[in-house]
Amino acid sequence: MLEHGESIGINRVHKLMYHAGLKAQVGYRKPRQRSEAENIIVPNRLNREFNSQAPNQSWVTDITYIRTHEGWLYLAVIVDLFSRRVIGWSMQPRITKDLVLDALLMAIWKRSPTQKVIVHSDQGSQYTSHDWSHFLKFHGLEASMSRRGNCHDNAVAESFFQLLKRERVKRKIYKNRNEARQDIFDYIEMFYNPKRRHSSNNHLSPVEYEKQYEMRLKSL
């Protein structure tokens, strides 16, 4: 309008759109989460030591959300800092304690750690729950938490979610949660773990990096 020497107020635009049945396009809004009281807060024992010398020394965990036409799908992951391998994951339609506990249970089942492992998270209500704390202690794991409002304390987990959304999810909206689950499973287990190269792994995939580590141990 301005380029033709005409102007129009925002109220006039709103009125014209209302009568024409038009609505403004809405972006990718973060889902609302119910805030729960904090329970158990522990120190930042990881202290940004993101490079482990062996598997099962330090794991990081976090939650993200995926948009579908059926509703939100929440994804929790456990990443081993040694190789950046996703060793546990869980996807559910609701963000609950079971979401993170199922991901951790998968990691324990896959890795069977024989020593104490630091498990680092943020201070979300799922990680400050008594269930999370008891589950860690029962399996001989040690909790660590980021400082409140400091995402850099959990940078590796954040980095994985950025890769997932940039390389696979992008701006797509899945038809339903099942379609999203299948696509995210494919990304983690068929691409990211066995094929996705990392500069921190000497440009090897997480699976290949761990294989070479095991070969070096056998040669000693």
Backbone as numpy.savetxt, mean C-alpha at the origin, in Angstrom:
# Nx Ny Nz CAx CAy CAz Cx Cy Cz
-16.11 32.57 -23.66 -16.93 33.76 -23.66 -16.07 35.01 -23.66
-15.00 35.01 -22.86 -14.15 36.19 -22.76 -13.50 36.54 -24.08
-13.15 35.52 -24.84 -12.47 35.78 -26.10 -13.38 36.46 -27.11
-14.72 36.42 -26.86 -15.67 37.11 -27.73 -16.16 38.41 -27.10
-15.49 38.84 -26.04 -15.84 40.09 -25.40 -17.04 40.02 -24.49
-17.40 38.81 -24.06 -18.55 38.64 -23.19 -18.08 38.03 -21.87
-18.86 38.27 -20.82 -18.53 37.71 -19.51 -19.80 37.17 -18.88
-19.63 36.26 -17.93 -20.77 35.65 -17.26 -20.36 35.26 -15.86
-21.23 35.48 -14.89 -20.92 35.17 -13.50 -21.10 33.70 -13.19
-20.48 33.26 -12.07 -20.53 31.85 -11.69 -21.95 31.42 -11.33
-22.73 32.33 -10.74 -24.11 31.99 -10.39 -24.96 31.76 -11.64
-24.69 32.57 -12.68 -25.42 32.40 -13.94 -25.07 31.05 -14.57
-23.77 30.68 -14.53 -23.34 29.39 -15.07 -24.02 28.25 -14.32
-24.07 28.37 -12.99 -24.68 27.33 -12.18 -26.17 27.17 -12.52
-26.87 28.31 -12.72 -28.29 28.28 -13.03 -28.54 27.64 -14.39
-27.71 28.02 -15.38 -27.87 27.45 -16.73 -27.60 25.95 -16.72
-26.55 25.51 -15.98 -26.24 24.09 -15.90 -27.35 23.33 -15.20
-27.94 23.94 -14.17 -29.03 23.28 -13.43 -30.22 23.02 -14.34
-30.60 24.04 -15.11 -31.75 23.90 -15.99 -31.47 22.93 -17.15
-30.18 22.82 -17.52 -29.82 21.91 -18.61 -29.52 20.49 -18.11
-29.57 20.29 -16.80 -29.30 18.96 -16.23 -27.84 18.58 -16.29
-26.94 19.55 -16.25 -25.51 19.28 -16.34 -24.86 19.36 -14.96
-23.81 18.58 -14.77 -23.05 18.60 -13.52 -21.57 18.68 -13.84
-20.80 19.34 -12.95 -19.36 19.42 -13.13 -18.73 18.06 -12.92
-17.63 17.79 -13.64 -16.92 16.53 -13.49 -16.17 16.53 -12.15
-16.30 15.44 -11.40 -15.67 15.32 -10.10 -14.44 14.44 -10.21
-13.36 14.84 -9.57 -12.11 14.09 -9.65 -12.08 12.87 -8.75
-10.88 12.27 -8.61 -10.66 11.06 -7.83 -10.53 11.47 -6.37
-11.65 11.51 -5.65 -11.65 11.96 -4.27 -11.31 10.82 -3.33
-10.45 11.10 -2.36 -10.07 10.09 -1.37 -11.28 9.70 -0.54
-11.51 8.39 -0.34 -12.67 7.98 0.45 -12.55 8.42 1.89
-13.68 8.72 2.49 -13.68 9.11 3.89 -13.46 7.88 4.77
-12.69 8.08 5.81 -12.43 7.00 6.74 -12.85 7.43 8.14
-13.53 6.54 8.84 -13.95 6.85 10.19 -12.75 6.85 11.11
-12.58 7.93 11.84 -11.44 8.05 12.75 -11.76 7.33 14.06
-10.82 6.47 14.47 -11.00 5.74 15.71 -9.92 6.17 16.69
-10.20 5.99 17.96 -9.25 6.39 18.98 -7.98 5.57 18.88
-6.85 6.22 19.12 -5.58 5.52 19.11 -5.51 4.57 20.30
-4.84 3.46 20.11 -4.70 2.51 21.19 -3.23 2.34 21.57
-2.48 1.64 20.74 -1.09 1.32 21.08 -0.15 1.99 20.08
0.65 2.93 20.55 1.64 3.62 19.72 3.03 3.16 20.15
3.87 2.81 19.18 5.23 2.35 19.49 6.23 3.27 18.80
7.50 3.26 19.23 8.52 4.13 18.62 8.85 3.73 17.18
9.50 4.65 16.48 9.97 4.39 15.12 11.29 3.63 15.20
11.19 2.33 15.37 12.39 1.51 15.51 13.12 1.34 14.18
12.40 1.42 13.08 13.05 1.29 11.77 13.94 2.50 11.49
13.46 3.68 11.83 14.23 4.92 11.71 14.79 5.12 10.31
13.96 4.83 9.32 14.31 5.03 7.90 15.52 4.19 7.44
15.77 3.08 8.09 16.80 2.16 7.62 16.16 1.24 6.59
16.10 1.72 5.35 15.33 1.03 4.32 16.12 -0.04 3.56
17.37 -0.24 3.89 18.19 -1.23 3.18 18.63 -2.34 4.14
17.89 -3.44 4.14 18.23 -4.58 4.98 19.34 -5.40 4.34
20.11 -6.09 5.17 21.23 -6.88 4.68 20.84 -8.32 4.34
19.64 -8.72 4.75 19.17 -10.09 4.50 17.65 -10.10 4.54
17.02 -11.12 3.97 15.56 -11.20 4.05 15.08 -11.35 5.49
13.86 -10.94 5.73 13.18 -11.14 7.02 13.87 -10.43 8.18
14.44 -9.29 7.90 14.95 -8.42 8.97 13.97 -7.29 9.24
13.48 -6.67 8.16 12.54 -5.55 8.29 11.49 -5.62 7.19
10.24 -5.55 7.61 9.12 -5.47 6.67 8.39 -4.14 6.88
7.80 -3.62 5.82 6.96 -2.42 5.92 5.58 -2.75 5.40
4.59 -2.06 5.93 3.21 -2.32 5.54 2.43 -1.01 5.44
1.42 -1.01 4.58 0.59 0.18 4.41 -0.69 -0.22 3.69
-1.62 0.72 3.59 -2.93 0.51 2.96 -3.15 1.57 1.90
-3.73 1.17 0.77 -4.18 2.14 -0.23 -5.57 1.77 -0.69
-6.16 2.58 -1.54 -7.53 2.36 -2.00 -7.56 2.41 -3.52
-8.42 1.55 -4.09 -8.58 1.45 -5.53 -10.05 1.73 -5.86
-10.28 2.55 -6.87 -11.64 2.92 -7.24 -12.22 1.90 -8.21
-13.46 1.47 -7.97 -14.19 0.62 -8.90 -15.62 1.15 -9.01
-16.34 0.73 -10.06 -17.74 1.15 -10.20 -18.61 0.53 -9.12
-18.12 -0.54 -8.50 -18.87 -1.20 -7.44 -18.64 -0.54 -6.08
-17.57 0.26 -5.98 -17.19 0.88 -4.73 -15.69 0.78 -4.52
-15.22 1.24 -3.37 -13.79 1.22 -3.09 -13.30 -0.18 -2.76
-12.08 -0.49 -3.20 -11.39 -1.72 -2.82 -10.12 -1.30 -2.10
-9.93 -1.82 -0.88 -8.76 -1.46 -0.09 -7.71 -2.56 -0.20
-6.46 -2.14 -0.35 -5.33 -3.05 -0.51 -4.30 -2.80 0.58
-3.96 -3.85 1.32 -2.87 -3.79 2.30 -1.74 -4.68 1.81
-0.50 -4.23 1.95 0.65 -5.02 1.51 1.70 -5.07 2.62
2.52 -6.14 2.55 3.72 -6.29 3.37 4.89 -6.39 2.40
5.89 -5.53 2.55 7.06 -5.51 1.66 8.31 -5.79 2.47
9.13 -6.75 1.99 10.42 -7.02 2.63 11.43 -6.00 2.12
12.06 -5.26 3.02 12.97 -4.19 2.62 14.25 -4.72 1.97
14.57 -5.98 2.19 15.80 -6.51 1.58 15.71 -6.50 0.06
14.62 -6.98 -0.49 14.49 -7.12 -1.94 13.37 -6.29 -2.54
12.57 -5.60 -1.69 11.39 -4.85 -2.12 10.29 -5.80 -2.62
10.34 -7.05 -2.20 9.35 -8.03 -2.62 8.08 -7.90 -1.79
6.93 -7.95 -2.47 5.65 -7.97 -1.76 5.42 -9.40 -1.29
5.50 -9.62 0.02 5.41 -10.97 0.56 4.05 -11.26 1.19
3.23 -10.25 1.32 1.88 -10.44 1.83 0.97 -9.35 1.32
-0.25 -9.70 1.04 -1.21 -8.70 0.58 -2.63 -9.17 0.88
-3.54 -8.22 0.99 -4.94 -8.52 1.25 -5.78 -7.44 0.60
-6.92 -7.83 0.02 -7.83 -6.87 -0.61 -9.24 -7.12 -0.08
-9.87 -6.07 0.42 -11.22 -6.19 0.98 -12.03 -4.93 0.68
-13.36 -5.03 0.70 -14.20 -3.86 0.41 -14.29 -2.88 1.57
-13.81 -3.28 2.75 -13.85 -2.40 3.91 -12.46 -2.32 4.53
-12.14 -1.17 5.11 -10.82 -0.97 5.71 -10.93 -1.32 7.20
-10.57 -2.55 7.52 -10.72 -3.07 8.87 -9.40 -3.64 9.37
-9.40 -4.09 10.62 -8.22 -4.74 11.18 -7.92 -6.04 10.43
-8.96 -6.75 10.00 -8.74 -8.01 9.28 -7.96 -7.79 7.99
-8.13 -6.63 7.36 -7.41 -6.32 6.12 -5.90 -6.42 6.33
-5.40 -5.79 7.39 -3.95 -5.78 7.63 -3.49 -7.09 8.25
-4.33 -7.71 9.07 -3.94 -8.98 9.69 -3.83 -10.09 8.66
-4.72 -10.10 7.67 -4.64 -11.12 6.61 -3.38 -10.96 5.77
-3.00 -9.70 5.49 -1.77 -9.46 4.73 -0.55 -9.94 5.51
-0.53 -9.66 6.82 0.59 -10.09 7.65 0.63 -11.61 7.80
-0.54 -12.22 7.91 -0.59 -13.69 8.01 -0.01 -14.34 6.75
-0.31 -13.78 5.58 0.26 -14.31 4.34 1.78 -14.19 4.35
2.30 -13.06 4.82 3.76 -12.86 4.87 4.41 -13.88 5.80
3.80 -14.11 6.95 4.35 -15.09 7.90 4.31 -16.49 7.30
3.21 -16.83 6.64 3.06 -18.15 6.02 4.10 -18.36 4.91
4.35 -17.32 4.12 5.31 -17.44 3.02 6.75 -17.48 3.50
7.08 -16.71 4.53 8.48 -16.53 4.91 8.91 -17.38 6.11
7.99 -17.70 7.00 8.31 -18.49 8.20 9.58 -17.95 8.89
9.57 -16.70 9.32 10.80 -16.12 9.90 11.20 -16.84 11.18
12.50 -17.04 11.33 13.03 -17.72 12.52 13.64 -16.73 13.50
13.68 -15.47 13.14 14.23 -14.44 14.01 13.22 -13.30 14.11
13.47 -12.41 15.04 12.56 -11.27 15.22 12.64 -10.34 14.01
11.49 -9.97 13.47 11.41 -9.09 12.32 10.75 -7.77 12.75
11.33 -6.66 12.34 10.69 -5.36 12.56 9.59 -5.20 11.51
8.38 -4.90 11.95 7.26 -4.66 11.03 6.84 -3.20 11.21
7.12 -2.39 10.19 6.92 -0.94 10.29 5.63 -0.53 9.59
4.89 0.36 10.24 3.62 0.85 9.70 3.46 2.33 10.06
2.35 2.91 9.60 1.99 4.24 10.07 1.16 4.09 11.35
0.53 5.17 11.79 -0.25 5.13 13.02 -1.75 5.04 12.75
-2.11 4.41 11.63 -3.52 4.19 11.34 -4.16 3.32 12.41
-5.47 3.45 12.56 -6.16 2.73 13.63 -6.04 1.22 13.50
-5.87 0.71 12.27 -5.71 -0.73 12.10 -4.40 -1.22 12.72
-3.39 -0.36 12.70 -2.06 -0.75 13.21 -1.87 -0.41 14.69
-2.72 0.44 15.23 -2.61 0.77 16.65 -3.59 -0.05 17.49
-4.26 -1.00 16.86 -5.23 -1.83 17.58 -4.53 -2.85 18.46
-5.23 -3.32 19.46 -4.70 -4.36 20.34 -4.54 -5.68 19.56
-5.44 -5.94 18.61 -5.34 -7.17 17.82 -4.03 -7.22 17.04
-3.66 -6.08 16.43 -2.40 -6.01 15.68 -1.21 -6.24 16.60
-1.21 -5.57 17.74 -0.11 -5.71 18.69 0.02 -7.13 19.20
-1.10 -7.76 19.55 -1.06 -9.13 20.05 -0.60 -10.11 18.97
-1.05 -9.87 17.73 -0.68 -10.75 16.62 0.83 -10.70 16.38
1.41 -9.51 16.42 2.85 -9.36 16.26 3.61 -10.10 17.36
3.20 -9.89 18.59 3.90 -10.51 19.72 3.79 -12.03 19.68
2.61 -12.54 19.30 2.39 -13.98 19.24 3.35 -14.64 18.25
3.65 -13.93 17.14 4.52 -14.49 16.10 5.97 -14.01 16.23
6.31 -13.39 17.33 7.69 -12.98 17.57 8.15 -11.83 16.70
7.24 -10.96 16.30 7.56 -9.81 15.46 7.58 -8.54 16.32
8.32 -7.53 15.87 8.46 -6.29 16.64 7.88 -5.12 15.87
6.96 -4.41 16.48 6.29 -3.29 15.82 7.17 -2.05 15.79
6.99 -1.27 14.72 7.63 0.04 14.56 6.62 0.93 13.86
6.58 2.21 14.21 5.60 3.11 13.60 6.22 4.43 13.18
5.74 4.95 12.07 6.14 6.27 11.60 5.68 7.33 12.59
6.38 8.44 12.58 5.90 9.58 13.35 4.63 10.10 12.71
3.74 10.61 13.51 2.44 11.05 13.01 2.60 12.12 11.92
1.92 11.88 10.79 1.92 12.84 9.70 3.20 12.88 8.89
4.09 11.86 9.05 5.36 11.86 8.32 5.40 10.65 7.39
4.96 10.85 6.14 4.89 9.76 5.18 6.27 9.26 4.76
7.30 10.10 4.91 8.65 9.69 4.50 9.21 8.58 5.39
8.66 8.41 6.59 9.10 7.33 7.46 8.71 5.96 6.92
7.76 5.94 5.98 7.33 4.68 5.37 7.41 4.79 3.85
8.53 5.33 3.38 8.67 5.71 1.96 8.61 4.52 1.01
9.11 3.35 1.43 9.16 2.20 0.51 7.75 1.69 0.21
6.91 1.60 1.22 5.53 1.18 0.99 4.81 2.20 0.10
5.03 3.48 0.37 4.43 4.53 -0.45 4.90 4.42 -1.90
6.19 4.10 -2.07 6.75 3.97 -3.42 6.11 2.83 -4.18
5.85 1.71 -3.50 5.19 0.59 -4.18 3.81 0.98 -4.68
3.05 1.68 -3.85 1.71 2.09 -4.27 1.77 3.06 -5.44
2.77 3.93 -5.47 2.93 4.84 -6.60 3.21 4.06 -7.88
4.06 3.03 -7.79 4.35 2.20 -8.96 3.09 1.48 -9.44
2.36 0.89 -8.50 1.14 0.16 -8.84 0.16 1.06 -9.59
-0.04 2.26 -9.08 -1.04 3.13 -9.69 -0.54 3.74 -11.00
0.76 4.00 -11.08 1.29 4.58 -12.31 1.41 3.53 -13.42
1.83 2.33 -13.08 2.12 1.31 -14.09 0.92 0.42 -14.43
-0.07 0.38 -13.56 -1.19 -0.52 -13.83 -2.55 0.17 -13.67
-2.81 0.75 -12.52 -4.13 1.30 -12.26 -4.39 2.57 -13.07
-3.38 3.47 -13.06 -3.48 4.75 -13.76 -4.81 5.43 -13.44
-5.56 5.84 -14.48 -6.83 6.53 -14.25 -8.03 5.63 -14.53
-7.80 4.34 -14.68 -8.90 3.44 -15.01 -9.84 3.28 -13.82
-11.09 2.98 -14.11 -12.05 2.62 -13.08 -12.52 1.20 -13.40
-12.24 0.26 -12.51 -12.62 -1.13 -12.74 -14.14 -1.29 -12.66
-14.67 -2.26 -13.40 -16.12 -2.50 -13.41 -16.61 -2.91 -12.02
-15.82 -3.73 -11.36 -16.20 -4.19 -10.03 -14.94 -4.55 -9.24
-15.13 -4.92 -7.99 -13.99 -5.22 -7.12 -13.26 -6.48 -7.58
-13.99 -7.45 -8.10 -13.35 -8.68 -8.54 -12.40 -8.44 -9.70
-12.79 -7.58 -10.63 -11.92 -7.23 -11.75 -10.66 -6.54 -11.24
-10.82 -5.66 -10.26 -9.67 -4.97 -9.67 -8.75 -5.96 -8.96
-9.33 -6.90 -8.20 -8.53 -7.90 -7.50 -7.67 -8.70 -8.47
-8.27 -9.14 -9.55 -7.56 -9.95 -10.53 -6.41 -9.18 -11.16
-6.66 -7.91 -11.47 -5.63 -7.10 -12.12 -4.49 -6.78 -11.16
-4.81 -6.49 -9.90 -3.78 -6.18 -8.91 -2.99 -7.42 -8.55
-3.68 -8.58 -8.44 -2.97 -9.85 -8.23 -1.97 -10.09 -9.35
-2.42 -9.88 -10.59 -1.54 -10.08 -11.74 -0.33 -9.16 -11.67
-0.55 -7.89 -11.28 0.57 -6.95 -11.19 1.59 -7.40 -10.14
1.11 -7.80 -8.97 2.02 -8.16 -7.88 2.76 -9.46 -8.17
2.01 -10.51 -8.48 2.58 -11.86 -8.55 3.15 -12.23 -9.91
2.65 -11.61 -10.97 3.10 -11.97 -12.31 4.06 -10.96 -12.91
4.07 -9.72 -12.38 4.97 -8.71 -12.92 5.91 -8.14 -11.88
5.37 -7.50 -10.85 6.23 -6.77 -9.91 7.25 -7.67 -9.23
6.81 -8.73 -8.59 7.76 -9.60 -7.87 8.76 -10.32 -8.79
8.31 -10.95 -9.89 9.26 -11.71 -10.70 9.97 -10.92 -11.80
9.44 -9.74 -12.18 9.98 -9.07 -13.36 10.39 -7.61 -13.15
9.76 -6.91 -12.23 10.00 -5.46 -12.07 11.38 -5.22 -11.50
12.26 -4.59 -12.28 13.64 -4.35 -11.86 13.73 -3.12 -10.95
14.66 -3.17 -9.98 14.85 -2.07 -9.05 16.32 -1.68 -9.00
16.57 -0.38 -8.99 17.96 0.07 -8.88 18.57 -0.36 -7.55
17.76 -0.44 -6.50 18.27 -0.87 -5.19 18.63 -2.34 -5.17
18.19 -3.10 -6.18 18.49 -4.53 -6.30 19.52 -4.81 -7.39
20.37 -3.84 -7.67 21.32 -3.99 -8.78 20.58 -4.26 -10.09
19.43 -3.62 -10.23 18.59 -3.71 -11.42 18.08 -5.14 -11.66
17.83 -5.86 -10.57 17.21 -7.17 -10.64 15.81 -7.09 -10.05
14.96 -8.04 -10.41 13.63 -8.10 -9.82 13.75 -8.61 -8.38
12.74 -8.38 -7.55 12.80 -8.89 -6.18 13.04 -10.39 -6.10
12.35 -11.17 -6.93 12.54 -12.63 -6.91 13.95 -13.01 -7.31
14.47 -12.42 -8.37 15.82 -12.75 -8.83 16.87 -12.30 -7.83
16.65 -11.17 -7.19 17.60 -10.67 -6.20 17.70 -11.63 -5.01
16.57 -12.16 -4.58 16.59 -13.12 -3.48 17.23 -14.44 -3.90
17.00 -14.86 -5.14 17.62 -16.09 -5.64 19.14 -15.97 -5.63
19.65 -14.84 -6.07 21.10 -14.65 -6.08 21.67 -14.61 -4.67
20.91 -14.05 -3.73 21.34 -14.04 -2.33 21.45 -15.46 -1.80
20.45 -16.28 -2.09 20.47 -17.68 -1.64 21.62 -18.45 -2.27
21.92 -18.17 -3.52 23.03 -18.84 -4.18 24.37 -18.47 -3.54
24.51 -17.20 -3.14 25.74 -16.78 -2.49 25.91 -17.47 -1.13
24.80 -17.64 -0.42 24.88 -18.32 0.87 25.30 -19.77 0.70
24.78 -20.44 -0.32 25.13 -21.85 -0.54 26.58 -22.03 -0.96
27.15 -20.99 -1.59 28.53 -21.10 -2.07 29.55 -20.84 -0.97
29.10 -20.36 0.18 30.04 -20.07 1.28 30.49 -21.36 1.98
